[in-house]
Amino acid sequence: MEEPGRIEHAAVLSARDFGRLSRFIYDTCGIKMPEVKKTMLEARLQKRLRALGMHNFTDYCDFLFSSEGLEKELVQMLDMVTTNKTDFFREPDHFHYLSQTVLPDWVRRHPGATLSIWSAGCSSGEEPYTLAMVLSEFALQNPGFDFRILATDISTRVLEKARNAIYQESQVEPVPFEYKKKYLLRSKDRSSGMVRIVPELREKVRFRRLNFMDEDFGMREQLDIIFCRNVIIYFDRPTQEKLLQRFHRNMKPGSFIFMGHSETLSGLDVPLVSVYPTVYRKPR
């Protein structure tokens, strides 16, 4: 019988088990897990040990690498280890360049066509809904313009939040006031401090789970624009190059890819041309 008031000690991640997990995470989704992230990985996965009733990481690894674990636990584990940091209108100059330069040129070249845009690594939805606001505003000034947005992430947890499209008022602080009036609904319970994206925007965004390590992204058609910002920084250079080559295959000639401001294609063997800070174009 457990003694009253006894504190259960958290499981400790050994160097051996950390090595097993870090290699598996890299092989599965390309994310680097260097030694300095051992404490972070240990803390995050302790939640999974408690949920499964396990007392050590060796048992957890044995389960994870089994056929049953790969089926039942892989997605849960990846949800725990992936980082999901995002904001509405993050790196706002990108959206200004999109609306003032990219979209007017695209409309002239593709009258009557539907713009296809991919938010790759969309996290909890702030980026694709920002894009939906910007594109909707452009559509008001350009009758006949239409668009569709695909938003993907490896984490099922954040995708569920993105689909719900419910945010704290503090999270939508960067959204311009005029956009808030048009595109956000306040909760009936005003004390809740929650808002929701309007149905018209939610209908323009399709969410699905995607692992960048998959050889085939399952795209039925090539894309006009890709936003993949602050994602490749988690991969090593060979993985970055391989990933960007896959992006390139899914881009139409003349299409654009927007990267994060801390990311660069310098030194990578990818046939994309810089047209603006961290914005690249596939030559026609």
Residue, then its C-alpha position, 0 to 999 in steps of 0.5 A: m500500500e502506498e504511504p499517505g502523502r508519498i510523492e511519486h518521482a518522475a521518470v528519468l530519461s537515460a542517455r540510451d533512451f534519449g538516443r533511441l527517441s531522438r533517432f526515431i524522431y529524426d527518422t520519422c519527422g526530420i526534427k533534430m533533437p540534440e543533447v541540449k533538448k534532453t530535459m525538454l523531451e523528458a518533461r514533455l513525454q512524462k505526460r504520455l508515461r502518466a497517461l499510459g500508466m508507465h513508470n520508465f522511459t525504457d518501457y515507453c520506448d519499447f511500446l512506441f517502437s512496437s507495431e501497436g505503439l506505431e499505430k496508437e502512440l506515434v501521433q500522440m508522441l509527435d504532438m508532445v515534441t513538436t513546437n507550435k509557436t505562431d501569431f496572427f499577422r506574424e512578420p506582417d511585411h510578408f502580407h503587405y508584399l503578398s497583397q501589394t505585389v504578388l496578388p495584383d500580378w497574379v490576377r493580371r496573369h490568371p484572369g478568372a482562375t482560383l488562387s491555390i495557397w498552402s500554409a505548411g506547418c499551420s499550427s493552431g490556425e493563425e497563419p491560414y486565417t490571416l491569409a484568409m483575411v488578406l485574400s478576402e480583402f483583396a477579393l473585395q477590390n478585385p471582383g471575380f478573384d477567388f482563392r482556396i487555402l490548404a493548411t497542414d501540420i503534423s500535430t493533430r492536437v493543434l489541427e483540432k484547435a485550428r478547425n475550431a477557430i476559437y481564440q483568446e482576445s489577447q491572441v487576436e491583438p495583432v489583427p487590425f481593428e477593421y478586420k476584427k469587426k468583419y472577421l471575428l465573432r465575440s462570444k455571447d458570454r462577453s466575460s469569456g474573452m474568446v472570439r471565433i473566426v467567422p464561418e465565411l473564412r472558416e469555409k475557405v480553409r481546409f485542414r489536414r495532417l501532413n508529415f513533411m518526411d512523406e515522399d508524396f504530399g498528396m497534392r492533386e495539383q500544383l500550388d500558386i503560393i506556399f507559406c512555410r515560415n519558421v519550420i525548416i529551422y528545426f531540420d538539418r541542412p540535408t533535410q531542408e534541401k530535400l524538403l524544399q526540393r519536394f516543395h519545388r515539385n509542388m509549385k507552379p512555374g512562377s509561383f512563390i514560397f514565403m520563408g521565415h525571417s530567420e531562414t535562408l536558402s543560401g547554400l541549398d541546391v534548390p532552383l528558387v530565386s530570391v525576389y524579396p527578403t525570405v520570399y522566393r520564386k520558381p522561375r517560369 
